[in-house]
């Protein structure tokens, strides 16, 4: 049923949305995979060094720092997925204060008058 287009959507619109969703999933998986490699590689290298070098122990401070970085991945993983989800992005964008009524931005001097050019407010 997911392959059938909804009423009112043309085939090209459906394909565009499908391509957009697919590219978002691929980008998210690349980010998650890269973050996994960066955070868990030091732990695996430490275990390798522990097996090769008998002078290291699991009670060293370095071990606890490395494990903390690995658990940071576990805690951050849901947030990576959540921020890639469009409704969550919209809520987070609304949390950023942006007042359009007050003129803020660059001031430009032209023939004795001062004009304030407002900076654009991000909407994405």
C-alpha positions as CSV (number, residue, x, y, z in Angstrom):
1,X,0.0,0.0,0.0
2,X,2.9,2.4,0.6
3,X,3.8,2.3,-3.1
4,X,0.4,3.6,-4.2
5,X,0.2,7.4,-4.5
6,X,-2.5,9.3,-2.6
7,X,-5.4,11.0,-4.4
8,X,-4.4,14.4,-5.7
9,X,-0.7,13.7,-5.8
10,X,0.9,13.3,-9.2
11,X,3.4,10.6,-9.9
12,X,6.3,13.1,-10.1
13,X,5.3,14.6,-6.8
14,X,5.2,11.2,-5.2
15,X,8.6,10.3,-6.6
16,X,10.1,13.5,-5.4
17,X,8.8,13.0,-1.9
18,X,9.9,9.4,-2.0
19,X,13.4,10.5,-3.1
20,X,13.5,13.1,-0.4
21,X,12.5,10.6,2.3
22,X,15.1,8.1,1.0
23,X,17.9,10.7,1.0
24,X,17.0,11.7,4.6
25,X,17.1,8.1,5.8
26,X,20.5,7.6,4.1
27,X,21.9,10.9,5.6
28,X,20.7,9.9,9.1
29,X,22.2,6.4,8.8
30,X,25.6,7.9,7.7
31,X,25.5,10.3,10.7
32,X,24.6,7.5,13.2
33,X,27.2,5.1,11.8
34,X,30.0,7.8,11.8
35,X,29.1,8.7,15.3
36,X,29.2,5.1,16.4
37,X,32.6,4.6,14.9
38,X,34.0,7.7,16.5
39,X,32.7,6.9,19.9
40,X,33.3,3.2,20.2
41,X,36.6,2.8,18.3
42,X,38.7,4.1,21.3
43,X,37.0,1.5,23.5
44,X,37.9,-1.3,21.1
45,X,41.5,0.0,20.7
46,X,41.8,0.1,24.5
47,X,40.7,-3.6,24.8
48,X,43.1,-4.6,22.1
49,X,45.9,-2.8,24.0
50,X,44.8,-4.4,27.2
51,X,45.1,-7.9,25.6
52,X,48.6,-7.1,24.1
53,X,50.1,-5.1,27.0
54,X,49.6,-6.6,30.5
55,X,50.5,-3.3,32.2
56,X,47.0,-1.8,31.5
57,X,44.0,-2.5,33.8
58,X,40.3,-1.8,33.6
59,X,40.7,0.5,36.6
60,X,42.7,3.2,34.9
61,X,41.1,6.6,34.4
62,X,41.5,6.4,30.7
63,X,39.2,3.4,30.6
64,X,36.4,5.3,32.4
65,X,36.8,8.2,30.0
66,X,36.6,5.9,27.0
67,X,33.5,4.1,28.4
68,X,31.9,7.5,29.1
69,X,32.4,8.5,25.4
70,X,30.8,5.2,24.3
71,X,27.8,5.7,26.6
72,X,27.5,9.3,25.3
73,X,26.7,7.7,21.9
74,X,24.0,5.6,23.5
75,X,22.4,8.7,25.0
76,X,22.8,10.9,21.9
77,X,21.5,8.4,19.4
78,X,17.7,9.0,20.1
79,X,18.4,12.8,19.7
80,X,20.0,12.3,16.3
81,X,16.9,10.5,15.1
82,X,14.6,13.0,16.7
83,X,16.2,16.0,15.2
84,X,16.0,14.5,11.7
85,X,12.2,14.1,12.1
86,X,10.4,17.1,10.6
87,X,7.8,17.7,13.4
88,X,10.6,17.7,16.0
89,X,12.6,20.2,13.8
90,X,9.6,22.5,13.7
91,X,9.2,22.5,17.5
92,X,12.9,23.1,18.0
93,X,12.8,26.0,15.4
94,X,9.9,27.6,17.4
95,X,12.0,27.4,20.6
96,X,14.6,29.7,19.0
97,X,13.6,33.3,19.8
98,X,13.3,35.4,16.7
99,X,11.4,38.6,16.9
100,X,10.4,40.0,13.6
101,X,8.7,43.2,15.0
102,X,11.8,44.8,16.4
103,X,14.4,46.0,13.9
104,X,17.6,44.2,14.5
105,X,20.5,43.9,12.2
106,X,23.0,46.0,10.3
107,X,22.7,49.7,10.4
108,X,23.3,51.6,7.2
109,X,24.1,55.3,7.0
110,X,22.6,57.0,3.9
111,X,22.7,60.8,3.4
112,X,22.4,61.6,7.1
113,X,19.6,59.1,7.9
114,X,20.2,55.8,9.7
115,X,18.4,52.8,8.3
116,X,18.4,49.5,10.1
117,X,18.3,46.5,7.8
118,X,16.7,43.6,9.6
119,X,18.5,40.2,9.4
120,X,16.5,37.3,8.1
121,X,14.9,35.0,10.6
122,X,15.5,31.3,10.0
123,X,12.2,29.4,9.3
124,X,13.6,25.9,8.8
